[in-house]
Amino acid sequence: MLHAAVGAIGWIVGGPVEVLHGVFDVLGPAGTLLMYVGWDGSPYDVTVDLEELPPQLAALWPAYDPETSHAVRSWGVLGEILRRWPGAVRSGHPDSSFSAVGSRAPELVADHALQYGMGEESPLSKLCAAKGKVLLLGSPLSHVTLLHHAEHLAQVPEKAIVRYWAPILRSGEKEWVRIEEFNTGGEGCLPWFGADDMFEALMKDYIQDGHGEVGPVGAAQSYLFEAADLVAFAVEWIEERFAAPIDREIEVEVVRAGPDDHPEVCTLFGLMEEETSGAAVSRGRLSTRVDEFLEDRDRGVFVARASGHSVGVIVATCHSADRGILEQAFVDPSYRRRGILRELEIDAAGFLMDQGCRTIQVHVDAENEVARAAWRALGYESSEEFLERAV
């Protein structure tokens, strides 16, 4: 099973299609390549948690067709290339489809269950049974789809479930079906509050435990894992951490900081700088910086408090007559993924709107995928890209 970030590999003579040619050369005629491709037209986002379908949506939305429905574009170019590959076959799941090419392709994608599509009747389960492997070519460790299969198998309480509608073809006719599965998007099915993405944390532990092979492919850091071994490790890892129910909800209070809150803001800024730089920071320099923020009328400094602790901070700046900027956003790692950034953003955005701002910008490091995903979940979209170089 392949996950690839083609851009991470570097320049490729002949373009992205040559990545698949290279993989097929290694697999040989007896091998099979599997990819998670999804459906770019899936109605998941607009039907999730709906008890009934709006009639107009049900009438107009096209049915999923394994032969012609496009792969999800945002997952990279190779999924669609593989879907169109000569001899490719695709599973019948309208949201979580897989495409495969090779001698065992029909076996891997056949009879993909509509309900709990990452479970025992999924291509992922068959990949493990076939003693398959997972190859990451420059793709982040957080993108290992096989870990959703481990989530399904793990015997832990209160896994979050989602239900949504999807149109499929039966006997050539469109039919809407309601699908139930453990949540694989958004906050996921498990209440994880770690500093890193849960899958990334799990994979780092797996690698540090001596599993898998690591090496470069072009410029891309790449990994090769035994699928069944990874799932066994992941199930145990999940069951160790989630054996007891964990409260997902937390009471959060957001206040605009004033001079009396100087020590509180300093502490949060210090934690943020230590996390980003990995080094201790000058308390004097930090104190001066906090003073500047708190004294600036065009800025609002907001602090989140929970369980008697200061757990997050954000600074809102009225940059121009109609544009505001959010910066210095930080949530204590022990309290992440609990909606605290959302609460901070609401108050900070309200401050900027009161100042007349109609557009709010957030500057995020291009390499910080976790932060980018968090802001996208709050409705922020990419508007422009800054290119820079060292001088």
ChimeraX attribute file (.defattr): number of C-alpha atoms within 10 A of each C-alpha:
attribute: neighborCount
match mode: 1-to-1
recipient: residues
	/A:1	24
	/A:2	20
	/A:3	25
	/A:4	24
	/A:5	19
	/A:6	20
	/A:7	15
	/A:8	16
	/A:9	20
	/A:10	13
	/A:11	12
	/A:12	13
	/A:13	9
	/A:14	8
	/A:15	9
	/A:16	18
	/A:17	16
	/A:18	12
	/A:19	18
	/A:20	17
	/A:21	11
	/A:22	10
	/A:23	15
	/A:24	17
	/A:25	11
	/A:26	10
	/A:27	13
	/A:28	11
	/A:29	10
	/A:30	9
	/A:31	16
	/A:32	19
	/A:33	23
	/A:34	28
	/A:35	23
	/A:36	24
	/A:37	27
	/A:38	24
	/A:39	24
	/A:40	17
	/A:41	17
	/A:42	23
	/A:43	19
	/A:44	17
	/A:45	9
	/A:46	12
	/A:47	18
	/A:48	16
	/A:49	15
	/A:50	12
	/A:51	11
	/A:52	11
	/A:53	15
	/A:54	10
	/A:55	8
	/A:56	8
	/A:57	12
	/A:58	17
	/A:59	11
	/A:60	8
	/A:61	15
	/A:62	17
	/A:63	21
	/A:64	24
	/A:65	19
	/A:66	21
	/A:67	13
	/A:68	10
	/A:69	18
	/A:70	20
	/A:71	28
	/A:72	19
	/A:73	14
	/A:74	8
	/A:75	17
	/A:76	17
	/A:77	17
	/A:78	22
	/A:79	26
	/A:80	21
	/A:81	17
	/A:82	23
	/A:83	24
	/A:84	17
	/A:85	15
	/A:86	10
	/A:87	13
	/A:88	18
	/A:89	24
	/A:90	26
	/A:91	26
	/A:92	22
	/A:93	24
	/A:94	28
	/A:95	24
	/A:96	18
	/A:97	23
	/A:98	29
	/A:99	29
	/A:100	28
	/A:101	23
	/A:102	19
	/A:103	15
	/A:104	16
	/A:105	21
	/A:106	18
	/A:107	14
	/A:108	28
	/A:109	24
	/A:110	17
	/A:111	14
	/A:112	23
	/A:113	17
	/A:114	21
	/A:115	17
	/A:116	20
	/A:117	24
	/A:118	26
	/A:119	20
	/A:120	15
	/A:121	18
	/A:122	25
	/A:123	31
	/A:124	30
	/A:125	19
	/A:126	17
	/A:127	22
	/A:128	20
	/A:129	12
	/A:130	14
	/A:131	11
	/A:132	20
	/A:133	19
	/A:134	24
	/A:135	21
	/A:136	22
	/A:137	25
	/A:138	22
	/A:139	21
	/A:140	17
	/A:141	19
	/A:142	18
	/A:143	16
	/A:144	19
	/A:145	19
	/A:146	22
	/A:147	23
	/A:148	22
	/A:149	24
	/A:150	24
	/A:151	24
	/A:152	21
	/A:153	19
	/A:154	21
	/A:155	15
	/A:156	18
	/A:157	13
	/A:158	14
	/A:159	19
	/A:160	14
	/A:161	15
	/A:162	18
	/A:163	17
	/A:164	21
	/A:165	25
	/A:166	25
	/A:167	21
	/A:168	20
	/A:169	16
	/A:170	10
	/A:171	7
	/A:172	9
	/A:173	9
	/A:174	18
	/A:175	14
	/A:176	16
	/A:177	14
	/A:178	18
	/A:179	20
	/A:180	17
	/A:181	19
	/A:182	22
	/A:183	19
	/A:184	19
	/A:185	8
	/A:186	9
	/A:187	16
	/A:188	17
	/A:189	19
	/A:190	23
	/A:191	19
	/A:192	21
	/A:193	16
	/A:194	14
	/A:195	15
	/A:196	14
	/A:197	17
	/A:198	19
	/A:199	19
	/A:200	15
	/A:201	14
	/A:202	20
	/A:203	22
	/A:204	14
	/A:205	15
	/A:206	18
	/A:207	15
	/A:208	10
	/A:209	10
	/A:210	8
	/A:211	17
	/A:212	19
	/A:213	12
	/A:214	13
	/A:215	12
	/A:216	12
	/A:217	15
	/A:218	14
	/A:219	14
	/A:220	19
	/A:221	16
	/A:222	23
	/A:223	21
	/A:224	17
	/A:225	19
	/A:226	17
	/A:227	23
	/A:228	22
	/A:229	16
	/A:230	22
	/A:231	22
	/A:232	14
	/A:233	17
	/A:234	25
	/A:235	19
	/A:236	14
	/A:237	16
	/A:238	19
	/A:239	16
	/A:240	12
	/A:241	13
	/A:242	18
	/A:243	13
	/A:244	11
	/A:245	13
	/A:246	13
	/A:247	8
	/A:248	12
	/A:249	9
	/A:250	12
	/A:251	10
	/A:252	19
	/A:253	16
	/A:254	21
	/A:255	15
	/A:256	18
	/A:257	19
	/A:258	16
	/A:259	11
	/A:260	8
	/A:261	15
	/A:262	14
	/A:263	12
	/A:264	17
	/A:265	27
	/A:266	19
	/A:267	14
	/A:268	22
	/A:269	24
	/A:270	17
	/A:271	18
	/A:272	21
	/A:273	16
	/A:274	13
	/A:275	14
	/A:276	8
	/A:277	9
	/A:278	10
	/A:279	9
	/A:280	11
	/A:281	15
	/A:282	9
	/A:283	13
	/A:284	10
	/A:285	9
	/A:286	17
	/A:287	17
	/A:288	11
	/A:289	13
	/A:290	19
	/A:291	15
	/A:292	12
	/A:293	19
	/A:294	21
	/A:295	13
	/A:296	11
	/A:297	10
	/A:298	16
	/A:299	21
	/A:300	24
	/A:301	28
	/A:302	24
	/A:303	28
	/A:304	23
	/A:305	16
	/A:306	15
	/A:307	10
	/A:308	8
	/A:309	11
	/A:310	19
	/A:311	24
	/A:312	29
	/A:313	30
	/A:314	25
	/A:315	22
	/A:316	28
	/A:317	26
	/A:318	22
	/A:319	16
	/A:320	12
	/A:321	10
	/A:322	14
	/A:323	17
	/A:324	26
	/A:325	20
	/A:326	22
	/A:327	16
	/A:328	17
	/A:329	22
	/A:330	23
	/A:331	25
	/A:332	19
	/A:333	16
	/A:334	12
	/A:335	18
	/A:336	18
	/A:337	19
	/A:338	20
	/A:339	18
	/A:340	25
	/A:341	22
	/A:342	15
	/A:343	17
	/A:344	28
	/A:345	22
	/A:346	13
	/A:347	20
	/A:348	28
	/A:349	21
	/A:350	14
	/A:351	22
	/A:352	25
	/A:353	17
	/A:354	10
	/A:355	17
	/A:356	15
	/A:357	20
	/A:358	13
	/A:359	12
	/A:360	19
	/A:361	17
	/A:362	17
	/A:363	13
	/A:364	14
	/A:365	9
	/A:366	10
	/A:367	8
	/A:368	9
	/A:369	14
	/A:370	13
	/A:371	14
	/A:372	18
	/A:373	12
	/A:374	17
	/A:375	17
	/A:376	12
	/A:377	13
	/A:378	12
	/A:379	7
	/A:380	14
	/A:381	12
	/A:382	11
	/A:383	6
	/A:384	6
	/A:385	8
	/A:386	6
	/A:387	5
	/A:388	6
	/A:389	4
	/A:390	3
	/A:391	3
